[in-house]
């Protein structure tokens, strides 16, 4: 089970939700186009990976800007991924470095905490 927290705007909500594979959005009913702007240190149009299951003082370890496969190395344990892309783009965690064996689609404007130990890449898809 993963511990995933919901946020409203830039403030972390007090309630925590336990869910497997849950992905929560920022704000109520925000569309991908409304996800524009830097949020928790993640620029608009980017997907950011944080060093643990938190916002890490708004300092992501990785910032991915382009569509395609992005290899990640030595990422062990729980990390937070935030999809701050626009235009309905999604992010996927992949088990191989080539981005062909991937999990579900994480929508723009959402984040989740995952155990990154088995993952070797992140794929951004339009």
C-alpha positions in Angstrom: 0.0 0.0 0.0 1.2 3.5 -0.8 0.6 6.6 1.3 -0.5 9.3 -1.1 -1.4 12.8 0.0 -3.7 15.2 -1.8 -2.9 18.9 -2.2 -5.1 22.0 -2.9 -3.1 24.6 -4.7 0.3 24.8 -3.1 -0.7 23.6 0.4 -0.6 20.0 1.5 -4.0 18.9 2.8 -4.2 17.5 6.3 -5.9 14.2 5.3 -3.9 11.2 4.1 -5.2 8.4 1.9 -4.0 4.9 1.8 -4.4 3.4 -1.7 -2.6 1.1 -4.0 -1.9 2.8 -7.3 -3.8 5.9 -6.4 -2.9 9.1 -8.2 -4.2 12.4 -6.7 -4.6 15.7 -8.4 -3.7 19.2 -7.3 -6.7 21.4 -6.8 -10.3 20.6 -7.4 -11.2 19.8 -11.0 -8.0 21.4 -12.5 -7.5 20.6 -16.2 -4.1 19.8 -17.7 -4.0 23.3 -19.2 -4.6 24.8 -15.7 -1.5 22.9 -14.4 0.7 25.7 -15.9 3.2 27.4 -13.6 5.9 26.1 -11.3 4.4 24.0 -8.5 6.6 22.5 -5.8 9.7 23.4 -7.8 8.4 21.6 -10.9 8.2 23.9 -13.9 5.1 23.9 -16.2 5.5 21.3 -18.9 7.8 19.1 -16.8 7.5 15.8 -15.0 9.5 15.9 -11.7 10.8 13.1 -9.5 11.5 13.9 -5.9 14.1 12.2 -3.7 11.5 10.6 -1.3 7.7 10.4 -0.7 7.4 14.2 -0.1 7.9 17.5 -1.9 11.5 17.6 -0.5 11.4 21.4 0.1 10.4 21.8 -3.6 13.7 20.4 -4.9 13.1 17.6 -7.4 15.9 15.2 -8.2 15.0 15.0 -11.8 13.0 17.3 -14.2 12.0 15.7 -17.5 10.8 18.1 -20.2 10.7 16.1 -23.5 8.4 13.3 -24.7 10.1 9.9 -24.8 12.0 7.7 -22.4 14.2 9.1 -19.6 16.5 6.7 -17.9 16.8 6.9 -14.1 19.6 5.4 -12.1 20.0 4.2 -8.5 16.5 5.2 -7.5 15.8 3.0 -4.5 12.7 3.2 -2.3 9.7 5.6 -2.3 9.9 8.6 -4.5 7.2 11.2 -5.5 6.5 11.8 -9.2 4.6 14.9 -10.2 3.2 15.4 -13.7 3.1 19.1 -14.4 2.8 18.7 -18.2 0.1 20.4 -20.1 -2.1 19.4 -23.0 -3.2 16.1 -21.6 0.3 14.5 -21.6 0.9 11.5 -19.4 3.8 10.0 -17.5 4.6 6.3 -17.1 7.0 4.4 -14.9 8.9 1.7 -16.8 10.7 -1.4 -15.6 13.2 -1.4 -18.4 15.6 1.3 -19.5 14.0 1.3 -23.0 10.6 2.4 -21.9 8.7 -0.6 -23.3 7.5 -2.4 -20.2 5.6 0.4 -18.4 2.9 0.7 -15.8 -0.3 2.9 -16.0 -0.7 6.4 -17.3 -0.4 9.3 -14.8 -2.4 12.2 -16.0 -1.2 15.8 -16.0 -1.8 17.8 -12.8 -1.4 14.6 -10.6 1.3 13.1 -8.4 1.8 9.8 -6.6 4.4 8.1 -4.4 5.8 4.8 -5.7 8.6 2.4 -4.7 11.0 3.1 -7.5 13.3 0.2 -6.8 12.0 -1.9 -9.8 11.8 1.0 -12.2 14.6 2.0 -14.7 13.0 4.8 -16.7 10.1 7.3 -16.9 8.3 7.7 -20.2 6.5 10.9 -21.2 3.7 10.4 -23.7 1.5 12.9 -25.5 
